[in-house]
Amino acid sequence: MQTVRKTQKTRRVRLATSAILALTLATTAAACGGGGDDEGTTADGKIKLTVATFNEFGYEELIEEYNAMQDDVVVEQKKAGTANEHQDNLYTKLAAGSGLSDIEAVEVDWWSALMEESDAFVDLSDPEVEGRWLDWKNEAATTPDGALIGYGTDIGPEGICYRADLFEKAGLPTDRDKVAELFTDWDSYFEAGRQFVDKVPDTAWYDSSGGTAQAMINQVEYSFEDEDNTVIAAENPEVKEVFETITANAADGLSTGLTQWSEDWTASFQDNGFATMACPGWMLGVIEGNAAGVEGWDIANVFPGGGGNWGGSYLTVPAQGEHTEESKELAKWLTAPEQQIKAFQAKGTFPSQVDALDDPALTGSTNEFFNDAPTGEILADRAEAVPFIAHKGPKFADINTAFQQAIQRVDEGQESADEAWDSFLADIGRLG
């Protein structure tokens, strides 16, 4: 018992002092929702499992299907409004040692930090899942001693989503193949944006400075940390170039100036707020939900500067749960190729499972909302174009938060670009 208390205390210290909490927790308990606060059984004696997710995983119908298959288990999804809310809840309750859901989704940007807490999660190794995932997806979730602490869900190969009707208004091509020819690199993408805002001055070119910056950072193999996880963000010229490019283009009116996932950002989908956005597969469902009733959306089989991967997640089973075996079986089922095809069809989340990538249901799929675009084929092509997966060490999420906040301060006029960069450098210094 003494060993357990010591382990929990060590984890509380690590997480409570983490810059993730310092930079992203605007509130504490008020920001935390969900978790394992409910009783572990229902009134009729069934085991109750909770699955904590964020954004769009495409699990709503899958959970209904799973519940219909079960005699002794009932599953409830707890979906946070934003990824940050989910992350806040995860870190707070992990540090506390109690209160997490039976299954917790973890976004890839947080993964390295969570790997340092691998003893807090169940080893999910199982002969039934060997070879299920792309090698790099599986390896990232495997500890040095061979424990598998996460089952891969989606990956985020990126295209460019755009409003064809607004392109027509600006005199730009609307056919997705012609649009792809416009965006061979970031310079051509931003140049097209300047042409667009000149013709349609009331509409921004892209949805947010932060989102576009994130897409560009994901194309830098070692952005904030090197291969040894030494922090290099302050002196990395590629990071400075992204910052300067984004803030300069925002000054030219290309950005909405909004923060992704904010209420105003969500509302901008309905009022012609912008014309393009970086579009990983999981974003398709977000766009369709936010832009319900809006016609003109399409997706081009291109990404400036080559391929890029943004996001993707894992399902974990916290060791503090009461029903870890049942939770493992549920996580295994949700991340099976068959279920990931259904999630893709529901919300556009692109599978990381090998067998799913060759499934005709994926490769032949189209999306009615995006002008019947062959989204399966497009995203498969975009996945093949990814040259590497950007390195994201234990401090990536902390530094990225500071980077995003610096960009947003420029967007909102709180600081000049030079002042915001200096503030970012100061934030890095505080991270140690």
N, C-alpha and C positions, 0 to 999 in steps of 0.2 A: 504493500500500500504506500509505503514511503517513496518507492521508485515512481509510482504513478503520480503522486503529488508533485514530485520534483519535475517530471516531464511536463505536466500541465503548467507548472509555474514558469518553466523555461519558455514554453510556447507563448504564454501570456506576455512575457517580457519581450520576446522577439516581435510578436505581432503588435503589441501596444506601442512599441517604439518605432514600428515600421513607418517609413515616409509615405507609404500608401495611405495609412490612416491619417497622417498629418496633412496630406495634400488633398485627399478626396472626401474625408468625413466632415461635411459641414455641420452635421448633427450626429448624435450618437444613437440613443435608443429610439428617438423619434423617426430616424431614417430606416430603422430596421423593421422589416415585416416578415411574416411567415416564420419558417423554422419549425422545429419539432416541439412546439409548445402544446399542440393538441395531444389528446390521449392516443396511444398507439393502437387502440382497438375501437371498433364501432359499437353502437348500442347492442347490435345483435351478435357481437363476439368475433367479428371478422378483423383480420389484421389491416390496419390503416397505414398506407405508405404515402409519403409526400415527396413530390418531385419539384425542386426549386429551379426555375429557369428565368430567362430574361429575353427581351425582344421576341423574335419568332423562331421557334424550333420546329413547328409543324406537328406538335404532339397532341393537340386537342382530340382529334379523331382517333389517334393511336391509343390514347389512354382509355377512351370509351371502348375501343375494341378489346383492349387487354382486360378491362373490368368485366366485359361480357364473357370472357374465357375463364374467369376465376370463380371458384366457389368460396374461398376462404380469405381473399385479399381484395381490398378496395383501394384504388389509387386516386390521389388528388394532386392536381398541378397547382403550384404557387408561382405565378408569373409576375416578376417585378416590372415596374413601369419602365425602368432604364437599366442598362448594364451596371452603371455606377451604384444604383440602389442595391442591386443584387450583390455586388462586390462588397459594399459596406456591411451588409447583413452577414455575408459569409465570413469576412475577417473578424467582425465583432464577436460573433458566436463561436468561431473557431478559437479565438483567444480566450473566451469565457469557458470553453470546455463543454458547453451544452447548448441546446436550442436549435441545432441545424436540422434541416430536412433530411429524410432518409437517403435521398439522392440529391446531390448538389451539382449543377452545371458550372463549369469553369471555363472562362474564355481564354484563348491561347496566350493573350498578352499577360495574363496573370500567372501563367503556368509555372514558370521558373521559380517564382516566389513560393507557390504552393508545393513544389517539389521539395523545398527545404523543410516542409512540414509533413513529409510523406508518412510519418508514423501515425498521423492523425486520420489516415484513410485506410480502408480495407484493401488488401492485395487482391486484385481482380483476375489474376492469372488463372487460366482455365484452358485445357486442351481443346475445348469446343470453339474457342475464338482465335486460336493460332492461325496466322495468315489472313485474318479477316481484313486488316487495314493496310493502306499504303505504308511502306516501311518507315518513312520519316515520321508519319503520324503516330505510329505505334512506339517507335524508339523514344520520342519525346516524352511519353508517359511512363517510361520504364526507368526505375531507379538503378543506381550502380550495382546494387546487389540482386537485381533481376525482378523486383516486384513491379507489377503493372497496377498503377493506381488510378488510371482513367481509361474509360472506353471512348474512343473517338466518335464524334458525331459528324459534323460537317467540316468542309474546308471552304476557303473563300476566293476562288479564282475570279478575277475582276474583268468586266467589260465596262463600257460607258453606256449608261441609260440616258435617254434624251427625249425631249418633247418635239416630235416631228412637226406638230402644228406651229410651234413657236419658231422652229427652224425655217419653215416656209415663210412665216411673217418677216423674218430677217433676210430672206433671199439665199439661205443656205440650203444645200441638198438635204433631202429628207429620206431617201432610200438608204437602208442600213449599210449596204455595201459601199455606197458613195460616202456616207458619213465616216466609215472606217478609214477611208483614204485621207480624211482631214486630220487625223489624230496620230500620225506616225511617231511623234515625240511630244514632250510637254510644251516645247516652244510653239509648235503648230496648234496644239490644243488651246493655249492661251491667246495666240494670235486670232484664232477663230472666235474666241470669246470677246476680244476687243471689237471685232467686226460686228458681232451680235449685239453688244450693248450700245454700239453706235446707232444701230437700226431700231433696237427695241429698248430704249433707255429705262423703261419702268420695270424691266425684268433683269435679274442677275444672271450670270452665265452658269455658276455652279452653286450648290446648295449651302456650302459652308467652307470657310477657310480651313477650319480644323479637319474636316473630313478629307479635303483635297490634300492637305499636308500629310495626313495619315497614309493616304494612298502612295504618296511619294516616298515617305520614310520607309514604307514596306518594301520598296525597291532598293534600299541600301542594305547590303548584307550585314555590315557591322555599323550601326548608326550610333547608338548611345553607349554600347559596351563592346569590347573586343572579345575575341574567342576565349580569353581567360576571365571574362566578366569584369575586367577593369573598365571603369567609367571613362569614356573618351568623348562624350558629347560636347564638352566645351571647346575642344580643339579640333573636332572633326569638320573639315571644310564642307563635306556633303550635307551635314546637318545645318550649317550656317547658310548654305546655298538654298536649301528648301525654305528656311525661314525667310530669307530675303525675297525669294521669288513669290512666296505666298503673300507676304505683307505688301509687296509692290503691286501685285495684281489686285489685291483688295482695294488699294488706293485708287486703282483705275476703274473701280466699280464692278469688278467681275464677281465678287462674292456677295451673298445676301447679308453677311455680317452676323449671321445667327449661329447659335451653338446647336450642333446635332442633338436631337432628342428633346429639345426644349419645346414648349407649347407653341411658340411663335414659329419655330422650324416646322413643326407638324402642320400648322395652319398654312404655311407657305406652299404646300402641295396643292391646296385648293384655290389659291388666288394668283396663279401664274407667277409665283415668286422667283422661279429659276428655270433654266432650260436643260441643264445636264447635271450628272453626278457620277462619281466613281461608284461602280455597281458590282460588288461581290454577289454571288448567288443568293445569299441569305437576305440581301437587300430587296430582292424582287417582291417578297411578301410584304415588307415594310412599305414599299412604294405603293403597292396595290391597295393596302389598307388605308394609308394616309390620303391617297389620291382617288379614293372611290368616287366614281361618277365622272372623273376627268378623262377625256379622250385625248389621244395623241402620243402616249408613251410608247417607246420602242427601245431596243438594245442593239448596239453595234458590236460586232465581233472584232474588237480592237481594244488595246489599252496603251496609252501614251508611254513610249519608251520600252515597249515589250510587254512581258507578263508581270503580273503582280498578284500576291495572295494577301487578302485582308480578312483576318478572323478565322473562325472555326473554333470549336469547343470540344469539351470532354464531359462525360458524366462520371462523377465520383461517388463513392459510398463512404461517408464519414464513419469512423470507427465508433463514435459515440452513440450511434443509432441502436435501437432496441431490436431491429429486425434486419440485420445486415445480410443474411443469406437470401431472404426474400427480395431485398433491395438489389442484390447482385443479379438475381434472376431477371428482375424487371429491367435493369440497366442493360443486361445482355440482350434481352428481347428488343428494347427500343433502338439499339445500335446494330441490329442485324441488317444485312443488306436489303431484305424485303421491306423492312420498316423504313429504312432510310430512303428508299425509292418513293414510298408513300409520303414521307415528310417533304421530299423534293417536289412532288406533285402538289402538295398542299401549300407550301410556302417558299419554294425555290431554294431550300437549303441543299447545297451540293454535296453528295456523299463522299466520304473518305474510304469507303469499303471497296475492295478490289472487285468483287463480283458485281457490285452495283454499277461500276463504271462501264461495263459492257452490256448492261441490260437494255434491250430495245425500248423499254418503257422510259429510260433516261435519254438514250441517244436520239430517239425519235420524238421526244416530247416537244410540244409547242406551248406557248402561253398566250391565251386569247387577249388578256389585258394589254400585253406588249405587242399589239398588232400581229398576233399569231407568230411571233418570232420563234425560231427553232432554238429555244433556250438550252435544251439539253446538249445539242451539237455545239452551240456557241460556247457554253461554259466548259465543255470537254476540251475544246480547242484552247480556251483561255488557260485551263489547267496545264495543258501540255506546254504552253508558252512560259510558264513560271520557271526561271532559271535556277532559283534557289529559294529556300525559306529563310527570311531574315532572322538573324540571331536576336533573341530576346532573353537577356539574362535576368537575374533576380531583381534588378533595379529598373528594368525597362518600364514597367507600368508607372512607377513613381516619376521617372524622368519624363515620360511621355505626357503625363498629366501636367507637369510644369511647362512643358513645351506648348501644349495645347492652350494652357491658360495664358501664356505670354502672347501667343497669336491672337487670342480673343481680346486681350486688353488693347491691342492695336486696333482691332476691328471696332471696338466700342469707343475708341478715342481716349481711353484712360492713360495711355502711354504712347510715345512715339516708337517707331520700330527699334531705334537704338536703345531707348530706355527699356523696352520690353526684353530685348536681348540681354542687357545687363542684369535685369531682374531674373531672367532664366539662369544665367551663370551663377547668380547668388543662390538660387534654389538648388542648383547642382552642388554647390559648395556645402550647403546645409545637409545634403544627403550623405556626405562623407565618402 
